[in-house]
Amino acid sequence: MLKPMRLDAWLKAAADRLGRAGVPEPALDAQLIAARCFGADRAFVLSHPEREVPPEAEEMLRRREAREPLAYILGRREFYGRTFQVSPAVLIPRQETECVVEACLRLPLPDDATVADVGTGSGCIAVTLALERPLWRVLATDRSMAALGVASANAARLGARVSFRAGDLLEPLQSQRFHLIVSNPPYVREGEPLQEEVGRFEPPEALYAGPTGLEFYERLAQGAPEALEPGGWLVAELGDAEGARRAFESRGWGVEIRPDLAGLPRVLLARLA
């Protein structure tokens, strides 16, 4: 059995171990792990150096040393000012995806617009849109039942009115029509190297699209017209921006590409020309 450690000593030792493991911000991650163990925040951790560290901190520390993403260890991630539950069944919400949400919120849609989030994962897009625009009617789909479990739990906990359906891409939409279809689809080419924490731990079915990385864009461009109201919009997060542009423009869509905060092409807005 490990000897109990004071929190200040544990934080120093944990940061040293994480630093040797190559974790980018070892001191911060150590503090966040400790805060999770105490059910508190970083301010509590930094202001109570005399506390004994709970035994579960060691297992969490070992997982981070193995480069498991901190969000999976903590079971949560911040997105658009809210805390979302996450698990290895879903991609970890990222700040870049907030640009997709912003693009949707700025569209000239009806007050009671119908919206479909295709491949919802954690539900971060669907739930955020439903909370930011309470009159919108939001439906979210995913082919992973485990992902839908995470997304529906987030909607319930945050008080968002979202309907969830299981199925692949556009299939669950059936004969319904929407003013907006939004998606953060898989867009990584098979065999493309990824950062260790992404490639080893995040769900491959939510990352890899196929040999070209464009497969889901092509399917959306082909199938979305039947699910959109006249003049409706499709918004998607981008991997290969020019490849995605070609996939849509070749099928008669008008396309705009918008950058993220780093200036990288991140959001595709498409409308039938």
The 8 nearest C-alpha neighbors of each residue, nearest first, counted from 0:
[[1, 2, 3, 54, 57, 4, 55, 53],
 [2, 0, 3, 54, 4, 57, 53, 52],
 [1, 3, 4, 0, 54, 5, 51, 52],
 [4, 2, 51, 1, 52, 5, 54, 53],
 [5, 3, 51, 52, 9, 6, 2, 8],
 [4, 6, 51, 8, 49, 50, 7, 9],
 [5, 7, 9, 48, 50, 52, 8, 51],
 [6, 8, 48, 10, 9, 5, 11, 49],
 [9, 7, 11, 5, 6, 10, 12, 4],
 [10, 8, 6, 12, 11, 7, 13, 4],
 [11, 9, 13, 7, 8, 12, 29, 14],
 [10, 12, 14, 8, 9, 13, 15, 7],
 [13, 11, 9, 15, 14, 10, 8, 16],
 [12, 14, 10, 16, 15, 11, 9, 29],
 [13, 15, 26, 25, 17, 11, 16, 12],
 [16, 14, 18, 12, 13, 17, 11, 19],
 [17, 15, 13, 19, 18, 14, 12, 20],
 [18, 16, 20, 14, 25, 19, 22, 15],
 [17, 19, 15, 21, 20, 25, 16, 22],
 [18, 20, 16, 21, 17, 15, 22, 64],
 [21, 19, 17, 18, 64, 22, 16, 65],
 [22, 20, 18, 19, 23, 17, 64, 66],
 [21, 23, 17, 18, 25, 20, 24, 66],
 [22, 24, 25, 21, 18, 17, 28, 20],
 [25, 23, 27, 26, 22, 28, 18, 17],
 [24, 26, 14, 17, 28, 18, 27, 22],
 [27, 25, 14, 29, 28, 24, 30, 10],
 [28, 26, 30, 29, 25, 24, 31, 14],
 [27, 29, 31, 25, 30, 26, 32, 24],
 [30, 28, 26, 32, 27, 31, 14, 13],
 [29, 31, 33, 27, 28, 32, 34, 41],
 [32, 30, 34, 28, 33, 29, 35, 27],
 [33, 31, 35, 29, 34, 30, 28, 36],
 [32, 34, 36, 30, 35, 31, 29, 37],
 [33, 35, 31, 39, 40, 37, 32, 36],
 [36, 34, 38, 32, 33, 37, 31, 39],
 [35, 37, 33, 34, 38, 56, 32, 53],
 [36, 38, 34, 39, 35, 33, 53, 40],
 [39, 37, 35, 36, 34, 40, 33, 43],
 [38, 40, 34, 37, 43, 35, 41, 44],
 [39, 41, 34, 42, 43, 44, 38, 35],
 [42, 40, 44, 43, 34, 45, 30, 31],
 [41, 43, 45, 44, 40, 46, 39, 34],
 [44, 42, 46, 41, 40, 45, 47, 39],
 [43, 45, 41, 42, 47, 46, 34, 40],
 [46, 44, 42, 43, 47, 41, 48, 30],
 [45, 47, 43, 44, 48, 42, 41, 49],
 [48, 46, 49, 44, 45, 50, 43, 6],
 [49, 47, 7, 6, 50, 46, 45, 5],
 [48, 50, 5, 47, 6, 51, 7, 46],
 [51, 49, 6, 5, 48, 47, 52, 7],
 [52, 50, 5, 4, 6, 3, 53, 49],
 [51, 53, 6, 4, 5, 50, 54, 3],
 [54, 52, 55, 56, 51, 36, 37, 3],
 [55, 53, 56, 57, 52, 3, 58, 1],
 [56, 54, 57, 58, 53, 59, 36, 52],
 [55, 57, 59, 54, 58, 53, 60, 36],
 [56, 58, 60, 55, 59, 54, 61, 53],
 [59, 57, 61, 60, 55, 56, 62, 54],
 [60, 58, 62, 56, 61, 57, 63, 72],
 [59, 61, 57, 63, 58, 62, 56, 64],
 [62, 60, 64, 58, 63, 59, 57, 65],
 [61, 63, 65, 59, 60, 64, 67, 58],
 [64, 62, 66, 67, 60, 65, 61, 59],
 [63, 65, 61, 66, 62, 17, 20, 60],
 [64, 66, 62, 63, 67, 61, 20, 60],
 [67, 65, 63, 64, 196, 68, 62, 22],
 [66, 68, 63, 65, 62, 196, 69, 200],
 [69, 67, 70, 71, 196, 66, 72, 63],
 [68, 70, 72, 71, 73, 67, 63, 28],
 [69, 71, 73, 75, 68, 72, 74, 76],
 [72, 70, 74, 69, 86, 73, 68, 85],
 [71, 73, 69, 70, 74, 59, 68, 67],
 [72, 74, 70, 71, 75, 69, 35, 32],
 [75, 73, 71, 85, 72, 70, 84, 86],
 [74, 76, 84, 85, 70, 83, 73, 82],
 [77, 75, 83, 70, 82, 78, 84, 92],
 [78, 76, 82, 81, 83, 80, 79, 75],
 [79, 77, 81, 80, 82, 76, 92, 83],
 [80, 78, 81, 97, 77, 127, 94, 82],
 [79, 81, 78, 77, 82, 127, 83, 76],
 [82, 80, 78, 77, 79, 83, 76, 157],
 [81, 83, 77, 76, 78, 75, 84, 80],
 [84, 82, 76, 75, 77, 153, 85, 81],
 [83, 85, 75, 74, 153, 76, 82, 149],
 [86, 84, 75, 74, 71, 83, 121, 89],
 [85, 87, 88, 71, 89, 74, 84, 149],
 [86, 88, 89, 201, 71, 202, 200, 85],
 [89, 87, 86, 146, 145, 202, 90, 201],
 [90, 88, 120, 87, 146, 121, 86, 91],
 [89, 91, 201, 92, 120, 202, 205, 121],
 [90, 92, 93, 89, 85, 70, 76, 121],
 [93, 91, 90, 78, 76, 123, 94, 96],
 [94, 92, 95, 96, 91, 78, 97, 77],
 [93, 95, 97, 96, 78, 92, 98, 79],
 [96, 94, 97, 93, 98, 259, 265, 99],
 [97, 95, 98, 99, 94, 93, 100, 236],
 [96, 98, 100, 99, 95, 94, 101, 79],
 [99, 97, 101, 96, 100, 95, 102, 259],
 [100, 98, 102, 96, 97, 101, 266, 236],
 [99, 101, 97, 103, 98, 102, 104, 124],
 [102, 100, 98, 104, 103, 99, 97, 105],
 [101, 103, 99, 105, 100, 104, 98, 106],
 [104, 102, 100, 101, 105, 106, 99, 234],
 [103, 105, 101, 102, 106, 100, 128, 132],
 [106, 104, 102, 103, 101, 107, 108, 100],
 [105, 107, 103, 108, 104, 102, 232, 101],
 [108, 106, 105, 109, 104, 103, 110, 232],
 [107, 109, 106, 112, 110, 178, 111, 179],
 [110, 108, 112, 111, 107, 178, 135, 113],
 [109, 111, 112, 134, 108, 135, 132, 133],
 [110, 112, 135, 134, 109, 113, 136, 108],
 [113, 111, 135, 109, 110, 178, 108, 136],
 [112, 114, 136, 177, 178, 135, 137, 179],
 [115, 113, 137, 179, 177, 180, 136, 178],
 [114, 116, 138, 180, 139, 137, 117, 181],
 [117, 115, 139, 181, 182, 119, 125, 180],
 [116, 118, 182, 140, 119, 168, 139, 115],
 [119, 117, 141, 140, 120, 168, 182, 184],
 [118, 120, 122, 117, 141, 116, 140, 139],
 [121, 119, 89, 146, 122, 118, 90, 150],
 [122, 120, 150, 123, 89, 149, 119, 146],
 [121, 123, 150, 119, 125, 120, 124, 126],
 [122, 124, 126, 121, 125, 127, 92, 78],
 [125, 123, 127, 126, 122, 128, 100, 119],
 [126, 124, 128, 122, 127, 123, 116, 129],
 [125, 127, 129, 123, 128, 124, 122, 159],
 [126, 128, 130, 124, 129, 125, 123, 131],
 [127, 129, 131, 125, 130, 126, 132, 124],
 [128, 130, 126, 132, 133, 127, 131, 159],
 [131, 129, 127, 133, 128, 132, 159, 126],
 [130, 132, 128, 129, 127, 133, 104, 126],
 [133, 131, 129, 130, 134, 135, 128, 104],
 [132, 134, 129, 130, 135, 131, 160, 128],
 [135, 133, 111, 132, 110, 136, 112, 129],
 [136, 134, 111, 112, 133, 132, 113, 137],
 [137, 135, 113, 114, 112, 134, 111, 138],
 [136, 138, 114, 161, 115, 135, 113, 129],
 [137, 139, 162, 115, 161, 163, 114, 116],
 [140, 138, 116, 163, 115, 119, 117, 162],
 [141, 139, 164, 117, 118, 165, 163, 119],
 [140, 142, 118, 165, 143, 166, 119, 167],
 [141, 143, 166, 167, 165, 144, 140, 118],
 [144, 142, 146, 145, 141, 147, 165, 166],
 [143, 145, 147, 146, 148, 142, 165, 141],
 [146, 144, 148, 143, 147, 88, 149, 89],
 [147, 145, 149, 143, 120, 148, 144, 88],
 [148, 146, 150, 144, 149, 145, 151, 143],
 [147, 149, 145, 146, 151, 150, 152, 144],
 [148, 150, 146, 152, 147, 151, 121, 153],
 [151, 149, 122, 121, 147, 153, 152, 148],
 [150, 152, 154, 148, 153, 149, 147, 155],
 [153, 151, 155, 149, 150, 154, 156, 148],
 [154, 152, 150, 156, 151, 155, 157, 83],
 [155, 153, 159, 151, 157, 152, 156, 158],
 [156, 154, 152, 158, 153, 157, 151, 159],
 [155, 157, 153, 154, 158, 152, 159, 151],
 [158, 156, 154, 155, 159, 153, 126, 130],
 [157, 159, 155, 156, 154, 160, 130, 153],
 [160, 158, 154, 130, 126, 157, 129, 161],
 [159, 161, 129, 158, 162, 154, 137, 126],
 [160, 162, 137, 138, 159, 163, 154, 126],
 [161, 163, 138, 139, 137, 164, 160, 136],
 [164, 162, 139, 140, 138, 161, 165, 147],
 [165, 163, 140, 171, 139, 166, 141, 162],
 [164, 166, 141, 142, 140, 171, 144, 163],
 [167, 165, 142, 171, 141, 170, 140, 168],
 [166, 168, 142, 170, 169, 141, 171, 165],
 [167, 169, 117, 170, 118, 166, 141, 140],
 [170, 168, 172, 171, 167, 117, 222, 223],
 [169, 171, 172, 167, 168, 173, 166, 140],
 [172, 170, 166, 173, 169, 164, 165, 140],
 [171, 173, 170, 169, 175, 174, 226, 176],
 [174, 172, 171, 175, 170, 169, 226, 176],
 [175, 173, 172, 176, 226, 225, 171, 170],
 [176, 174, 172, 173, 226, 177, 227, 225],
 [177, 175, 226, 227, 228, 174, 178, 225],
 [178, 176, 227, 113, 179, 228, 114, 226],
 [177, 179, 231, 113, 228, 112, 227, 114],
 [180, 178, 114, 232, 177, 233, 231, 181],
 [179, 181, 233, 115, 114, 116, 234, 232],
 [182, 180, 234, 116, 235, 233, 115, 117],
 [183, 181, 235, 117, 184, 116, 118, 234],
 [182, 184, 236, 235, 118, 185, 181, 117],
 [185, 183, 182, 186, 118, 215, 236, 205],
 [184, 186, 206, 208, 205, 207, 187, 215],
 [187, 185, 212, 208, 238, 207, 184, 213],
 [186, 188, 207, 212, 208, 206, 185, 189],
 [189, 187, 212, 211, 210, 191, 209, 207],
 [188, 190, 210, 209, 191, 207, 187, 208],
 [189, 191, 188, 192, 210, 187, 207, 193],
 [190, 192, 188, 189, 193, 187, 207, 212],
 [193, 191, 190, 194, 198, 195, 189, 188],
 [194, 192, 198, 195, 197, 191, 196, 199],
 [193, 195, 197, 196, 198, 192, 199, 200],
 [194, 196, 198, 197, 199, 193, 66, 200],
 [195, 197, 194, 199, 198, 66, 68, 200],
 [198, 196, 201, 194, 195, 200, 199, 193],
 [199, 197, 195, 193, 200, 196, 194, 201],
 [200, 198, 197, 196, 195, 201, 67, 194],
 [199, 201, 197, 198, 196, 67, 202, 87],
 [200, 202, 197, 90, 87, 198, 203, 199],
 [203, 201, 204, 205, 88, 89, 87, 90],
 [204, 202, 206, 205, 207, 201, 198, 200],
 [203, 205, 206, 202, 207, 185, 208, 201],
 [204, 206, 185, 203, 202, 207, 90, 184],
 [207, 205, 185, 203, 204, 187, 186, 208],
 [208, 206, 187, 185, 188, 189, 209, 203],
 [209, 207, 212, 185, 186, 187, 214, 188],
 [208, 210, 212, 189, 188, 211, 207, 214],
 [209, 211, 189, 188, 212, 208, 190, 214],
 [212, 210, 188, 213, 209, 214, 189, 208],
 [211, 213, 188, 186, 208, 187, 209, 214],
 [214, 212, 211, 216, 215, 186, 217, 243],
 [213, 215, 217, 216, 208, 212, 209, 218],
 [214, 216, 218, 217, 213, 219, 208, 184],
 [217, 215, 219, 213, 218, 214, 243, 220],
 [218, 216, 220, 214, 215, 246, 219, 221],
 [217, 219, 215, 221, 216, 220, 222, 214],
 [218, 220, 216, 222, 223, 221, 217, 215],
 [221, 219, 217, 247, 218, 222, 223, 216],
 [220, 222, 218, 219, 223, 217, 250, 224],
 [223, 221, 219, 224, 220, 218, 225, 169],
 [222, 224, 226, 219, 225, 220, 221, 227],
 [225, 223, 227, 226, 222, 221, 220, 271],
 [224, 226, 223, 227, 222, 176, 174, 228],
 [225, 227, 176, 223, 224, 175, 177, 228],
 [228, 226, 177, 176, 224, 231, 225, 178],
 [227, 229, 231, 178, 177, 176, 230, 226],
 [230, 228, 231, 227, 178, 271, 224, 232],
 [229, 231, 228, 232, 270, 271, 178, 227],
 [232, 230, 178, 228, 227, 229, 179, 270],
 [233, 231, 179, 270, 269, 178, 180, 234],
 [232, 234, 180, 269, 179, 181, 268, 270],
 [235, 233, 268, 181, 267, 269, 180, 182],
 [236, 234, 182, 267, 183, 181, 266, 237],
 [235, 237, 266, 183, 265, 267, 99, 182],
 [238, 236, 265, 266, 240, 239, 235, 267],
 [237, 239, 186, 240, 187, 236, 265, 212],
 [240, 238, 242, 241, 237, 243, 213, 186],
 [241, 239, 243, 242, 237, 238, 244, 264],
 [242, 240, 244, 243, 239, 245, 246, 238],
 [241, 243, 245, 239, 244, 240, 246, 213],
 [242, 244, 246, 240, 241, 245, 216, 239],
 [243, 245, 241, 247, 242, 246, 248, 240],
 [246, 244, 248, 242, 243, 247, 249, 241],
 [247, 245, 243, 217, 244, 249, 248, 242],
 [248, 246, 220, 250, 252, 244, 245, 249],
 [247, 249, 252, 245, 251, 250, 246, 244],
 [250, 248, 247, 251, 246, 245, 252, 244],
 [251, 249, 248, 247, 252, 220, 246, 221],
 [250, 252, 248, 249, 272, 271, 247, 253],
 [253, 251, 271, 248, 272, 247, 270, 250],
 [252, 254, 272, 270, 269, 271, 248, 251],
 [253, 255, 269, 268, 252, 244, 270, 256],
 [254, 256, 268, 267, 269, 257, 253, 266],
 [257, 255, 267, 266, 264, 268, 254, 258],
 [256, 258, 266, 264, 265, 267, 255, 259],
 [259, 257, 264, 263, 265, 262, 266, 260],
 [258, 260, 262, 261, 265, 263, 98, 95],
 [259, 261, 262, 258, 263, 95, 98, 265],
 [262, 260, 259, 263, 258, 264, 95, 265],
 [261, 263, 258, 259, 260, 264, 265, 257],
 [262, 264, 258, 259, 261, 265, 260, 257],
 [265, 263, 258, 257, 240, 259, 266, 256],
 [264, 266, 237, 258, 259, 236, 263, 257],
 [267, 265, 236, 257, 237, 256, 235, 99],
 [266, 268, 256, 235, 234, 255, 236, 269],
 [269, 267, 234, 255, 254, 233, 256, 266],
 [270, 268, 254, 233, 253, 232, 252, 267],
 [269, 271, 232, 253, 252, 272, 233, 231],
 [270, 272, 252, 253, 251, 269, 230, 224],
 [271, 253, 252, 251, 270, 254, 230, 269]]
